[in-house]
Amino acid sequence: MPQTTTYGLRPDRFDRAGQDQLVDVRDLQAALPGIRRLRTWAHEALALQPGERAVDIGSGTGTEAMAFADAVGPTGTAIGVEPDPHLLHSAERRAAQADSRAEFRSGDAYGLPFGADSFDAALCERVFQHLTAPARAAAEIARVLRPGGRVVVMDSDWGTAIVHPGDRQVVREVIDTLVSATTNPLSGRMLPGLLTKAGLVIDEVGSHALIQDRSVGVGSLVTKISAMAVARGAITEAQRDQLIADLEQGADSGDIHLSVTMFAVLAHKPH
């Protein structure tokens, strides 16, 4: 699986300094109200019980795996799986500092390091947008779940991105650039189909618009993507400058909206 990347974009689009800030960016993203609400929903939907086994696939800084550990208690097992060694070490340090029973393993969504029918519950958040073969990952989730086991898969759908204000054609080109720069940009809308084809049963589908706070202003995502749009010849430098100016003015006046929709799917493995 490609390395988890800032804003779901390919790692070769950013310099090393940007990648070094990955942990901080992940924590900042997790603080967004929309993500917090979806995570709360995910935990309620999974309804972990003491003694159960749970896995967080693409566990990042380890927050959710540690929450799983609290839910399953000393008789249960909570494991986070993460391919990025920097994030993996960060999660291990955090768990040790918090005296958490959460465990962490190196691995990716294409080859989870567990046998079949290993877990009662699984979570996979913002991983599928990075995958070139998402059907393989869905099959892996189905493989490691026990019959009756449940999973929540959450991901963004960059085709739903909204940038306002700005010239509509320029905004369209910037969003198209964002979509083209993401490995699996429409992953959110594809989750139910992928999980169904893997043999799982869909129980519920929810969504939440992740809206950037106006205090952030234009924000680094639009700044970077609009520069990429100029580089690929989709818009001119003057058009980019005008878009940035429009957004800055909108932030000052309160007339700004930057968002993307994230989808969450609850499914289970039939007996």
N, C-alpha and C positions, 0 to 999 in steps of 0.2 A: 504494500500500500504506500502511495506517496506520502512523504512527511506532512503531518498536519501543518497547515500554513496560515499565515495572517489573513483574516477575512475570507478564507476559503480559496485563495488564489495560489497559483503555482509558485513553488519556491524560487524558480529561476527568474521570477519577476522582481525580486527584492534583493538588496545587498545584504551582506553578512550582518551588518549592524542591525538591520531590521529584523532578521531572524533571531538574533540574540535577545530581542525584546519579547519573544514569543510567550513566555510565561506571564509577563505583565499584561500583554494583550489578551490572553485567554482569561485572566482574572477580571480584566476590565469588561470584556464581553459578557462574562458570566454575571456581572453585576447589573446588566440591563434588566429592567423590570419584566420585560416580556420573557426573557430566558428564565428568570427566577420563577415566574408564574408557570411556565411549561414544566420546569423541573419539579415544582410542587405537585402539579397534576400527574407527572410521571411516577413519582413516589406513591401518591395515593392510588393510582391505577395498578401499580405492581403489588401494592399491599403486602410487603415482605413480612414474614412471620419468623419468630425466634426459631433457630435451628435450620433455616433454609440456606441454600447456596445461591449466591448472586454474583453476576459478573458485569462490569462496566467496560464495554469495548471502545477503545479510544479514550482512555481514562484521564488523559491530560495531567492536570496538577493534582488529581486524586480526590477532589472534593466529594464527588458522588460515591466513590468506592468507600470512603470513610463514613458517609451517611448510611450506606448499605450495612457496614459493619455494626453500626449502632443499632440498626433495625433487626438484624438477625441474631445479635447477641453472642455470648461466648460459645454457644453450642452450634452456631452457624458459621458460614464461610463467605467472605466478601473479597473478591479479587478484581483488580483493575488491570487491563491489558493495554499497553501503550508501545508503539514502535519507536517513538522519539526518545533517545537516551537522556536528553536534557530534561524533558518533562518527567520521564520515569524516575530519575534521581530526585527531582524536586518533590514528586509525590511521596517517595519513600522517606525523605527528610521530614515532610509535613506530618506524615503518619506517625513517625517516631516521636516527634515533638508533641503531638496530641495524644500519645499513648494509645493510638488506634490499633485495632486488630486487623485492619485492612491489609491485604497482601497485594503485591504488584508483580506482574510478569511482563517480560519483553515479548511482543508478538503483534501481529496485525490481523485485520479483519478477513484476510484471505486464508489464514491458517492459524486458527486459534489453538493454543497449546494445551488442549484438553480432549479427553475422550468423548464419545457420543453420550448423550443423555446425562450431562454432568451438572446442569444448573436448573433451579426452579424459576429463576428470573434473570433477565438481561436488560441492559440499557445500552443504547448506541446513539450518541448525540453528536451531530455535526461531523460525521465521518464519511457518509455516502457521497457528499459533494466532492470529495477528494478522490473517488475511486473510478478507475477506468473500466472495471468489470464488477459493477455493483451486484449483479446476480450471484456471483461467487460468494460475496459477503453475506447475502441473504441466506444462501444455502448453508453457510457455516453457522449462522445464528440458529437455524432450524436444527442443524446436526447436534449442537451442544445443549439444546434445551431438552429437558425431560418431557415425556408425554404429559400434557396438562400445564407445562411451563409457559410463562408469559414473557413478553418482551415489549419494550417501548423503543421505537426508533424515531429520532427527531432530526430534521434537517431543513436547511434553508432552500428556498426556490428563488434563484436570482433573476428569473424571468418575471418575478412579481415586484422587482425594485421600482420605487417611486423617487424621483428627484424633482423637487419643486421649490422655487420658481426656476425659470429658464426657458430659452427658445425650445420649442417642442422637438424640432428636428435635431438640434444639438444634444438635447437630453437623450433622445432615442439612440443616437450614435454612441454616447457615453455608456448607456446601459447595454447596448450590443457589445461594446468593448469589454465590459464587465463579464457578460455571459461568455464571451469567447475566451476570456482569461481564466475561467474556472473549469476544472477538469470535468465535473459532472454538474453543470449549473442548474438543471431542472430537477434535481434529485428529490426535492420535497414532494412534488406531484406524483412521482413515480413509486414512492414507497409502498403504497397498498398493493400495487400490481406485482412488485418484486417479492414482497413477503408472501403473497398468495401463490405465486409460481413456485416458491420454495416449500410449499406445503403447509403454511401457517394459515390460521383463520383470523380474519380481521374482526376485532371487537369494537373499535372506536377510532375515529379520525378527528383530530382537532387542529387548530391553527392559531397563530398569534402574530400580529404585525410587530416586528421589532423596530420601534421608532426612535431615531436618534434625537436626543434632547437638544433643543434649540440653542442651549448654552454652549454646545460643542461647535456651533457655527457650521462652516462648510465641512469640516472633518477631514481626516487623512484619507479615507477611502475614496471620496469623490475627487480629492486633490490628485491622488495617484492615478486613478482610472482615467480622469480627463487628460492627464499628461500622456498616458498610454494611447488615448484616442488621437491625440495630436501626432504621436510618433508613428501610428499606423496610417496616418493620412485621412482619418475619418472626419476630423474637424480641423480648423485652422487654429493657430495660436491666438489670434484675435477673438475667435469664437469661444475658446476656452477662457480667456481673460474676462470676457463678458459674462459667461456662465458663473464664474467664481464671484464676480462683482454682484451679479443678481442674487446669488445665494447669500452673500455677506449682507447685502441690504435686507434680504428677507429675514435673516437671523436677527438683525437689529430691530426690525418692525414687528416680528412675530409671524410673518408670512413665509414660513419655511416648513417643508416636510421631506424628510429623507427616511425611507423605510424599506424593509424587505420582509416577506412573510415566511415564517417558519412553520412547518407542519409536523405533527406528532401522531404516530400510529401505535395503537395498542393491539397486539395480536397474541394468539396462543397456539401451542402445538397440540393438535388433536390426539386423543388417546388411541 
